Amino acid sequence: MDNQQERLFNIGWFIAALESEGGFCFVRSAKNNKNGRYTPLITISNTDYYFMNMVVKVLKQFNIPYYIYARKKPRSKWSKKKSWEMIIRGYKRCDDLLKFILPFLRTDKIKQAILMKEVVDYRLKVGYRHPYGEYEDGIYHKMKELNKIPRDYTLDTITGEDIVRSHIKV
């Protein structure tokens, strides 16, 4: 039998990993430069082997399909480390993960996840043979804009003193 506390911890850990090291996007492929097709993609990338093993452990624990891609060459001239990328690609696979994680997201990545969920639900409803059109083009560009927005993670500086004061009534 599964340990419920371990499962809850793993869900929290995975959500934090996704929000800090992951991303949501649509990959665009074109057929003769027209009638483009969009595929949803959820990724987590990292250079830490043990970190990526934990990602895989959690995905396996919750039966979420994934693919791990090992980069043999560094992504930039500054990094000399090997890296790994967890990829969940496709409407049904992304739908499985989105249903699982949406209630737990807390950062601005929730905007991308909600946008992706809307498109996934729409495409699963209309069927894979339904042609792509303006709706998908618009969503693709919205997602690109959301991924471009610079994020300032230090909006407020909190000191240990502030935390202590908030818990102790003076």
C-alpha positions as CSV (number, residue, x, y, z in Angstrom):
1,M,0.0,0.0,0.0
2,D,1.2,3.5,-0.8
3,N,2.2,6.0,1.9
4,Q,-0.1,9.0,1.6
5,Q,2.4,11.4,3.1
6,E,5.0,10.4,0.6
7,R,2.6,10.8,-2.2
8,L,1.6,14.3,-1.0
9,F,5.3,15.2,-0.6
10,N,6.0,14.0,-4.1
11,I,3.2,16.0,-5.6
12,G,4.4,19.1,-3.9
13,W,8.0,18.5,-4.9
14,F,7.0,17.8,-8.5
15,I,4.9,21.0,-8.7
16,A,7.8,23.1,-7.3
17,A,10.2,21.4,-9.8
18,L,7.8,22.2,-12.7
19,E,7.3,25.8,-11.6
20,S,11.0,26.5,-11.2
21,E,12.6,24.4,-13.9
22,G,9.7,23.6,-16.3
23,G,7.7,25.2,-19.0
24,F,4.6,25.1,-21.1
25,C,4.6,25.8,-24.8
26,F,3.1,24.9,-28.2
27,V,5.4,23.6,-30.9
28,R,4.4,24.7,-34.4
29,S,5.0,22.6,-37.4
30,A,4.0,23.7,-40.9
31,K,3.2,21.7,-43.9
32,N,4.4,23.6,-47.0
33,N,4.3,26.8,-44.9
34,K,0.5,26.6,-44.5
35,N,-2.1,24.7,-42.6
36,G,0.2,24.7,-39.5
37,R,-0.2,22.2,-36.7
38,Y,0.3,22.9,-33.0
39,T,1.4,20.4,-30.5
40,P,1.4,21.1,-26.7
41,L,4.6,20.5,-24.9
42,I,5.4,20.4,-21.1
43,T,9.0,20.2,-20.1
44,I,11.4,20.1,-17.2
45,S,15.1,20.6,-17.8
46,N,18.0,20.3,-15.4
47,T,21.7,19.3,-15.2
48,D,21.3,17.4,-11.9
49,Y,21.0,13.6,-12.6
50,Y,19.4,13.0,-9.2
51,F,16.9,15.8,-9.7
52,M,15.8,14.3,-13.0
53,N,15.6,10.9,-11.4
54,M,13.1,12.3,-8.8
55,V,11.1,13.8,-11.7
56,V,10.9,10.4,-13.3
57,K,10.0,8.7,-10.0
58,V,7.1,11.0,-9.4
59,L,5.8,10.6,-13.0
60,K,6.0,6.9,-12.7
61,Q,4.2,6.9,-9.3
62,F,1.3,8.8,-10.8
63,N,1.3,6.9,-14.2
64,I,2.0,10.1,-16.3
65,P,3.6,9.3,-19.7
66,Y,6.8,11.1,-20.4
67,Y,10.0,11.0,-22.4
68,I,13.6,11.8,-21.2
69,Y,16.0,13.4,-23.6
70,A,19.7,13.5,-22.7
71,R,21.7,16.3,-24.2
72,K,25.2,15.1,-25.0
73,K,26.4,18.6,-25.8
74,P,25.9,21.7,-23.5
75,R,23.1,24.1,-24.5
76,S,25.4,27.1,-24.3
77,K,29.1,28.0,-24.5
78,W,29.0,28.9,-20.8
79,S,27.7,25.5,-19.5
80,K,29.9,22.5,-19.6
81,K,27.4,20.1,-18.0
82,K,25.4,17.4,-19.6
83,S,21.6,18.1,-19.2
84,W,18.4,16.1,-19.3
85,E,15.0,17.2,-20.4
86,M,11.7,15.6,-19.4
87,I,9.1,16.0,-22.2
88,I,5.4,15.4,-22.2
89,R,4.1,16.0,-25.7
90,G,0.7,15.7,-27.3
91,Y,-2.9,16.5,-26.4
92,K,-3.8,13.4,-24.4
93,R,-0.5,13.2,-22.5
94,C,-0.6,16.9,-21.6
95,D,-4.2,16.6,-20.6
96,D,-3.3,13.8,-18.2
97,L,-0.7,16.0,-16.5
98,L,-2.7,19.2,-16.6
99,K,-5.6,17.5,-14.8
100,F,-3.2,16.4,-12.2
101,I,-1.3,19.6,-11.6
102,L,-3.7,22.5,-12.2
103,P,-5.2,22.6,-8.7
104,F,-1.6,22.9,-7.2
105,L,0.1,25.5,-9.3
106,R,0.9,28.8,-7.4
107,T,3.2,30.9,-9.6
108,D,2.6,32.8,-12.9
109,K,3.0,29.5,-14.8
110,I,-0.7,28.8,-13.9
111,K,-1.6,31.2,-16.8
112,Q,0.3,29.1,-19.3
113,A,-1.2,25.9,-17.8
114,I,-4.8,27.3,-18.0
115,L,-4.3,28.4,-21.6
116,M,-2.9,25.1,-22.5
117,K,-5.8,23.3,-20.8
118,E,-8.3,25.3,-22.8
119,V,-6.7,24.4,-26.1
120,V,-6.2,20.7,-25.1
121,D,-9.9,20.5,-24.2
122,Y,-10.9,22.1,-27.4
123,R,-8.7,19.9,-29.6
124,L,-9.8,16.7,-27.8
125,K,-13.4,17.7,-28.3
126,V,-13.2,18.6,-32.0
127,G,-10.9,15.7,-32.9
128,Y,-7.5,15.4,-34.4
129,R,-8.7,15.6,-38.0
130,H,-10.3,19.0,-37.5
131,P,-8.2,21.7,-39.3
132,Y,-6.2,24.2,-37.3
133,G,-7.2,27.8,-37.6
134,E,-7.3,31.3,-36.2
135,Y,-8.2,30.0,-32.7
136,E,-5.0,27.9,-32.5
137,D,-2.9,30.7,-34.1
138,G,-4.1,33.2,-31.5
139,I,-3.4,30.8,-28.6
140,Y,0.0,30.0,-30.0
141,H,0.9,33.7,-30.0
142,K,-0.6,34.3,-26.5
143,M,1.6,31.5,-25.2
144,K,4.7,32.9,-26.8
145,E,3.9,36.3,-25.2
146,L,3.4,34.7,-21.8
147,N,6.7,32.9,-22.1
148,K,8.5,36.1,-23.0
149,I,7.4,38.1,-20.0
150,P,10.4,38.7,-17.7
151,R,9.7,37.4,-14.3
152,D,10.9,39.2,-11.2
153,Y,10.9,36.6,-8.4
154,T,12.1,39.1,-5.8
155,L,9.1,41.5,-5.7
156,D,9.3,41.8,-2.0
157,T,12.2,41.2,0.2
158,I,11.3,39.4,3.3
159,T,13.7,39.2,6.2
160,G,13.7,36.7,9.0
161,E,12.7,39.5,11.4
162,D,9.5,40.1,9.4
163,I,8.6,36.4,9.6
164,V,9.2,36.3,13.3
165,R,7.1,39.5,13.9
166,S,4.2,38.0,11.9
167,H,4.0,35.0,14.2
168,I,4.6,36.7,17.5
169,K,2.0,39.2,18.8
170,V,3.9,42.1,20.4
